[in-house]
Amino acid sequence: MSDFRNGYSLPQTADMSVDAGLRKFMLGVYNKLAIGLVVAGILAYVTGNVPAVQQLLFAVGPDGRIGLTMLGMVVQFAPLVLLFGSMFFMKNPTAGGVNLLYWAVVATIGAGMGLLFLRYTNESIASTFFVTAAAFGALSLFGYTTKKNLTGMGTFLIMGVIGLIIASVVNMFVGSGLLSMIISGAGVLIFSGLIAYDTQRLKMTYYAMGGDQAALGVATGFGALSLFINFVNLFQFLLSFMGSRE
């Protein structure tokens, strides 16, 4: 999911010196990411805790099992549809189009994450979020400062994401607790690596754009989207280990 993007050709090497333009570009990405996380968190809280909204998306059976309504299923699968659809319908992306995609993905993922409030305690969700934020900061800083080229690792990690998706689909039918734990462990490792990789890729993208403001506007949106997806996935996989069940 992390590499659906923009088709930019990245240079094999780049001047890694920090300048005002690069700082401004990365700050724009992180600001958009931060606002997106706040919006997603608010939506998740509303859909998970406001009964009238909760009942539109989620259904709790007599045995306590939590399911999805028809609208809930639409919301859960909407991000994947949006992301894969963008591959075909955004051949020449604009900053406005990418921003629209970003906020649509943020809104649908946020609304769907209300399910977490039905499964885990508020305290464990909050504590896991702060752990995720700290890990994200450290990993992104590593990706920003390292001199090592992470391109090869990124290709391997993206293949790992595909493997995670396949394994998750299989486990929907198998229902194996052991496989679920393996998937969660692999997910933590894969998305941790993708945070570092995507941060470095964004830095390289800045130099590849050569000051083209229109292209940088598109790259800011795609960069925030990539990091948002990485953050949310890392958070959910960590929550499967750290979360206390309701």
Phi, psi and chi 1 to 4 in degrees:
 res  aa     phi    psi   chi1   chi2   chi3   chi4
   1 MET       -  -17.3  -72.4 -176.1  -69.5      -
   2 SER   -80.4  -15.8  174.0      -      -      -
   3 ASP  -122.2   40.3 -154.1   32.4      -      -
   4 PHE   -79.9   -5.1   51.1   82.7      -      -
   5 ARG   -71.2 -119.8   36.9 -112.9 -171.9 -156.7
   6 ASN  -110.3   -6.4   43.8   29.4      -      -
   7 GLY    75.2   15.1      -      -      -      -
   8 TYR   -70.2  143.1  -66.4  145.7      -      -
   9 SER   -90.8  119.7  -63.3      -      -      -
  10 LEU   -92.1  143.3  -58.6 -176.9      -      -
  11 PRO   -71.2  154.2   27.9  -34.9      -      -
  12 GLN   -69.8  -31.7  -66.3  -59.6  -48.9      -
  13 THR  -132.8  160.1   59.5      -      -      -
  14 ALA  -150.5  152.4      -      -      -      -
  15 ASP   -71.2  112.5  178.6    2.5      -      -
  16 MET   -88.3    8.2  -68.2  -62.4 -179.1      -
  17 SER   -66.3  141.9   61.8      -      -      -
  18 VAL   -85.9  129.0  178.7      -      -      -
  19 ASP  -131.6  174.4   58.1   26.1      -      -
  20 ALA   -62.8  -38.2      -      -      -      -
  21 GLY   -63.4  -43.0      -      -      -      -
  22 LEU   -65.1  -43.0  177.1   58.5      -      -
  23 ARG   -60.3  -42.2  -72.5 -163.6  -61.4  -88.8
  24 LYS   -63.9  -42.2 -179.4  179.6  178.2 -178.9
  25 PHE   -63.1  -50.0  170.1   67.1      -      -
  26 MET   -66.3  -36.5  -65.4  -58.3  -65.5      -
  27 LEU   -62.7  -38.6 -174.0   60.4      -      -
  28 GLY   -62.0  -40.8      -      -      -      -
  29 VAL   -64.3  -48.7  172.5      -      -      -
  30 TYR   -67.4  -35.2  -70.7  129.8      -      -
  31 ASN   -63.9  -44.4  -76.6  -17.3      -      -
  32 LYS   -65.0  -39.3 -176.5  168.2  -65.6 -137.9
  33 LEU   -62.0  -46.3  168.4   64.0      -      -
  34 ALA   -61.9  -44.6      -      -      -      -
  35 ILE   -64.2  -39.7  -64.3  170.9      -      -
  36 GLY   -61.5  -40.4      -      -      -      -
  37 LEU   -66.6  -38.0  -70.7  172.3      -      -
  38 VAL   -64.0  -46.4  170.2      -      -      -
  39 VAL   -62.0  -45.9  170.5      -      -      -
  40 ALA   -62.6  -39.6      -      -      -      -
  41 GLY   -65.0  -41.4      -      -      -      -
  42 ILE   -63.8  -45.3  -68.5  171.7      -      -
  43 LEU   -63.0  -41.1  -72.4  171.4      -      -
  44 ALA   -62.9  -41.9      -      -      -      -
  45 TYR   -64.0  -42.4 -175.9   84.1      -      -
  46 VAL   -65.3  -48.7  169.7      -      -      -
  47 THR   -70.2  -22.4   59.2      -      -      -
  48 GLY   -94.6  -15.3      -      -      -      -
  49 ASN  -126.9  -17.1  -68.9  -81.9      -      -
  50 VAL   -92.9  109.5  178.0      -      -      -
  51 PRO   -50.5  -44.8  -27.3   35.6      -      -
  52 ALA   -62.3  -37.3      -      -      -      -
  53 VAL   -80.3  -41.4 -179.3      -      -      -
  54 GLN   -55.0  -43.0 -179.2 -169.5  108.2      -
  55 GLN   -68.8  -19.3  -67.7  166.2   12.4      -
  56 LEU   -72.2  -28.3  -67.0  174.4      -      -
  57 LEU  -110.1  -33.2  -58.0  178.7      -      -
  58 PHE  -126.3  148.1  -46.7  117.4      -      -
  59 ALA  -129.1  130.9      -      -      -      -
  60 VAL  -106.7  119.9 -178.9      -      -      -
  61 GLY   -77.5  169.7      -      -      -      -
  62 PRO   -58.3  -28.7  -22.4   33.4      -      -
  63 ASP   -87.3    3.6   57.7   -4.5      -      -
  64 GLY    90.5   -3.9      -      -      -      -
  65 ARG   -71.5  140.3  -69.2 -168.3  177.0 -173.4
  66 ILE  -102.1  125.0  -55.6  167.2      -      -
  67 GLY  -122.6 -177.9      -      -      -      -
  68 LEU  -113.3  139.9  -61.9  172.2      -      -
  69 THR   -77.4  177.5   64.7      -      -      -
  70 MET   -61.2  -43.0 -175.1   61.4   67.8      -
  71 LEU   -65.2  -37.8  178.8   58.4      -      -
  72 GLY   -61.4  -39.8      -      -      -      -
  73 MET   -65.4  -39.3  -67.8 -177.1   65.3      -
  74 VAL   -61.6  -44.7  170.1      -      -      -
  75 VAL   -65.2  -40.3  169.3      -      -      -
  76 GLN   -65.1  -38.7  -71.2  -70.8  -22.1      -
  77 PHE   -93.1  -10.3  -73.4  100.3      -      -
  78 ALA   -57.5  -43.2      -      -      -      -
  79 PRO   -58.5  -42.4  -25.5   35.5      -      -
  80 LEU   -63.8  -41.7  -78.5  176.2      -      -
  81 VAL   -62.1  -43.5  173.0      -      -      -
  82 LEU   -63.3  -44.4  -71.1  166.7      -      -
  83 LEU   -67.4  -48.1  -67.2  173.9      -      -
  84 PHE   -70.2  -34.2  -75.9  112.2      -      -
  85 GLY   -63.9  -34.4      -      -      -      -
  86 SER   -64.8  -25.7   69.2      -      -      -
  87 MET   -62.9  -33.6  -64.8  179.6 -178.2      -
  88 PHE   -96.6  -30.0  -60.4   99.5      -      -
  89 PHE  -105.5   -1.7  -61.9  110.3      -      -
  90 MET  -122.3   58.8  -63.8 -175.0   70.7      -
  91 LYS   -68.0  -35.8  -61.6  -62.7 -175.8 -177.2
  92 ASN  -124.0   75.1  -62.9  -62.6      -      -
  93 PRO   -66.5  147.3   25.5  -34.5      -      -
  94 THR  -112.6  162.6   62.5      -      -      -
  95 ALA   -59.9  -40.2      -      -      -      -
  96 GLY   -64.4  -42.6      -      -      -      -
  97 GLY   -65.2  -40.6      -      -      -      -
  98 VAL   -68.4  -38.2  176.0      -      -      -
  99 ASN   -62.4  -41.8  -77.8  -25.0      -      -
 100 LEU   -61.4  -43.7 -177.8   61.6      -      -
 101 LEU   -61.4  -44.6  172.6   65.2      -      -
 102 TYR   -58.4  -50.7  175.9   72.4      -      -
 103 TRP   -71.4  -29.8  -68.3  114.3      -      -
 104 ALA   -66.4  -42.1      -      -      -      -
 105 VAL   -67.0  -44.0  171.1      -      -      -
 106 VAL   -57.7  -46.4  165.8      -      -      -
 107 ALA   -65.2  -44.9      -      -      -      -
 108 THR   -72.2  -39.7   50.7      -      -      -
 109 ILE   -65.0  -44.5  -73.9  179.5      -      -
 110 GLY   -59.0  -47.2      -      -      -      -
 111 ALA   -61.7  -40.9      -      -      -      -
 112 GLY   -68.2  -26.5      -      -      -      -
 113 MET   -74.8   -4.4  -74.1  176.1   65.3      -
 114 GLY   -57.7  -24.4      -      -      -      -
 115 LEU   -57.5  -31.4 -169.1   64.2      -      -
 116 LEU   -64.0  -33.0  -60.6  178.5      -      -
 117 PHE   -71.2  -18.1  -75.8   94.5      -      -
 118 LEU   -87.2  -19.6  -59.9  178.0      -      -
 119 ARG  -100.8  -31.1  -69.3  178.5  173.6  169.2
 120 TYR  -125.1  158.6  -59.1   96.8      -      -
 121 THR   -72.9  152.4   63.1      -      -      -
 122 ASN   -59.5  -36.8  -69.5   -6.4      -      -
 123 GLU   -64.9  -42.8  -68.0   76.9   11.5      -
 124 SER   -71.5  -32.6   64.2      -      -      -
 125 ILE   -64.4  -44.6  -70.3  173.8      -      -
 126 ALA   -64.5  -45.8      -      -      -      -
 127 SER   -65.8  -39.5   61.5      -      -      -
 128 THR   -67.0  -35.4  -56.6      -      -      -
 129 PHE   -61.5  -44.3  176.9   85.1      -      -
 130 PHE   -68.0  -36.4  -73.0  116.3      -      -
 131 VAL   -63.0  -43.3  169.4      -      -      -
 132 THR   -62.7  -42.3  -54.6      -      -      -
 133 ALA   -62.5  -41.5      -      -      -      -
 134 ALA   -65.7  -43.9      -      -      -      -
 135 ALA   -64.1  -41.9      -      -      -      -
 136 PHE   -59.5  -45.7  177.8   91.0      -      -
 137 GLY   -59.7  -44.9      -      -      -      -
 138 ALA   -66.4  -43.2      -      -      -      -
 139 LEU   -68.5  -39.7  -68.8  163.0      -      -
 140 SER   -67.8  -38.4 -168.2      -      -      -
 141 LEU   -62.8  -40.3  179.1   62.7      -      -
 142 PHE   -61.5  -47.1  169.9   76.0      -      -
 143 GLY   -61.9  -31.8      -      -      -      -
 144 TYR   -75.8  -36.1 -173.0   83.5      -      -
 145 THR   -99.6  -21.5   57.3      -      -      -
 146 THR   -64.8  144.6 -176.0      -      -      -
 147 LYS   -90.1   -9.6  -56.9  -62.4 -177.3 -178.3
 148 LYS   -76.8  135.6 -177.5  177.7 -179.7 -180.0
 149 ASN   -76.1  118.7 -169.1  -31.8      -      -
 150 LEU   -95.6    9.3  -56.6  179.8      -      -
 151 THR   -58.5  -45.5  -57.6      -      -      -
 152 GLY   -62.2  -40.8      -      -      -      -
 153 MET   -63.6  -37.9 -177.0 -176.6   78.4      -
 154 GLY   -61.7  -42.6      -      -      -      -
 155 THR   -60.8  -43.4  -57.5      -      -      -
 156 PHE   -63.6  -41.7  174.3   77.8      -      -
 157 LEU   -67.4  -37.8  -69.2  171.2      -      -
 158 ILE   -64.9  -37.6  -68.5  165.0      -      -
 159 MET   -63.1  -36.6  -68.2  174.4   60.4      -
 160 GLY   -63.1  -37.2      -      -      -      -
 161 VAL   -62.4  -42.4  171.5      -      -      -
 162 ILE   -61.0  -42.1  -64.1  171.9      -      -
 163 GLY   -62.5  -39.1      -      -      -      -
 164 LEU   -61.7  -43.0  -83.4 -179.1      -      -
 165 ILE   -62.3  -44.7  -65.8  172.6      -      -
 166 ILE   -63.6  -45.9  -65.7  172.4      -      -
 167 ALA   -62.9  -37.7      -      -      -      -
 168 SER   -66.5  -40.1  -63.3      -      -      -
 169 VAL   -64.2  -43.8  171.2      -      -      -
 170 VAL   -60.8  -42.0  169.7      -      -      -
 171 ASN   -70.9  -19.9 -157.0   36.7      -      -
 172 MET   -61.2  -30.5  -71.8  174.4   62.4      -
 173 PHE   -95.3  -32.9  -62.1   97.4      -      -
 174 VAL   -80.7  -42.0  175.2      -      -      -
 175 GLY    67.4   37.5      -      -      -      -
 176 SER   -86.7  124.8  168.1      -      -      -
 177 GLY   -66.2  -37.8      -      -      -      -
 178 LEU   -65.4  -44.5  176.6   60.5      -      -
 179 LEU   -64.4  -37.8 -179.9   55.8      -      -
 180 SER   -61.8  -40.3  179.2      -      -      -
 181 MET   -67.4  -40.0 -176.0  174.5  -63.4      -
 182 ILE   -63.7  -42.7  -67.6  171.5      -      -
 183 ILE   -61.6  -43.4  -69.7  170.8      -      -
 184 SER   -63.8  -43.8  -64.4      -      -      -
 185 GLY   -62.7  -44.6      -      -      -      -
 186 ALA   -64.9  -37.1      -      -      -      -
 187 GLY   -62.2  -41.2      -      -      -      -
 188 VAL   -60.3  -46.8  168.9      -      -      -
 189 LEU   -65.8  -45.1  -64.8  175.8      -      -
 190 ILE   -65.3  -47.4  -71.1  170.4      -      -
 191 PHE   -76.4  -23.2  -76.3   99.6      -      -
 192 SER   -64.1  -45.7  -67.1      -      -      -
 193 GLY   -64.1  -38.0      -      -      -      -
 194 LEU   -67.0  -31.3  -80.0  171.6      -      -
 195 ILE   -62.2  -46.9  -70.2  168.4      -      -
 196 ALA   -65.1  -44.8      -      -      -      -
 197 TYR   -61.8  -47.1  163.0   72.2      -      -
 198 ASP   -67.5  -32.7  -83.4  -27.3      -      -
 199 THR   -64.1  -46.2  -59.6      -      -      -
 200 GLN   -64.1  -39.5 -174.8 -177.3   78.7      -
 201 ARG   -61.3  -38.8 -179.0 -172.4   58.0   79.7
 202 LEU   -65.3  -40.1  -78.0  168.2      -      -
 203 LYS   -62.9  -43.3 -169.4  174.2 -178.8 -179.5
 204 MET   -65.7  -36.7  -58.8  -71.6  -81.6      -
 205 THR   -62.2  -40.2  -63.1      -      -      -
 206 TYR   -56.6  -45.8  167.6   78.1      -      -
 207 TYR   -69.9  -35.0  -72.9  102.3      -      -
 208 ALA   -66.3  -28.8      -      -      -      -
 209 MET   -74.1  -21.0  -65.2  -57.4   94.5      -
 210 GLY    58.2   34.4      -      -      -      -
 211 GLY    83.9    6.2      -      -      -      -
 212 ASP   -69.7  106.5 -175.5  -27.1      -      -
 213 GLN   -65.4  -37.4  -66.7  -57.0  -51.4      -
 214 ALA   -64.3  -44.4      -      -      -      -
 215 ALA   -67.4  -37.8      -      -      -      -
 216 LEU   -66.8  -33.1  -74.0  172.2      -      -
 217 GLY   -63.2  -41.1      -      -      -      -
 218 VAL   -65.7  -44.3  172.1      -      -      -
 219 ALA   -63.7  -35.4      -      -      -      -
 220 THR   -61.0  -45.7  -61.7      -      -      -
 221 GLY   -64.8  -46.0      -      -      -      -
 222 PHE   -66.4  -36.8  -86.8  123.1      -      -
 223 GLY   -64.5  -45.4      -      -      -      -
 224 ALA   -61.8  -38.6      -      -      -      -
 225 LEU   -64.6  -45.3 -178.1   55.6      -      -
 226 SER   -60.3  -48.0  -63.7      -      -      -
 227 LEU   -68.5  -33.9  -67.1  179.2      -      -
 228 PHE   -62.0  -46.9  176.2   83.8      -      -
 229 ILE   -63.1  -42.1  -68.9  169.6      -      -
 230 ASN   -62.2  -44.9  -67.6  -19.1      -      -
 231 PHE   -61.3  -48.9 -172.6  103.7      -      -
 232 VAL   -62.6  -43.0  167.1      -      -      -
 233 ASN   -66.5  -42.6  -82.1  -77.1      -      -
 234 LEU   -61.1  -43.0  178.8   60.5      -      -
 235 PHE   -59.2  -46.3  167.8   70.1      -      -
 236 GLN   -68.9  -37.9  -68.2 -172.5  100.0      -
 237 PHE   -70.0  -39.1  -75.9  123.4      -      -
 238 LEU   -64.6  -37.1  -76.6  173.6      -      -
 239 LEU   -63.3  -31.5 -169.9   59.7      -      -
 240 SER   -65.2  -24.1   66.9      -      -      -
 241 PHE   -93.6  -40.6  -70.5  111.2      -      -
 242 MET   -97.0  -16.8  -60.7  175.4   60.7      -
 243 GLY   -73.7  140.2      -      -      -      -
 244 SER   -96.9  127.3  -61.4      -      -      -
 245 ARG   -69.9  146.4  -65.6  -82.6  178.1  169.3
 246 GLU   -67.7      -  -73.1  -78.4   11.3      -
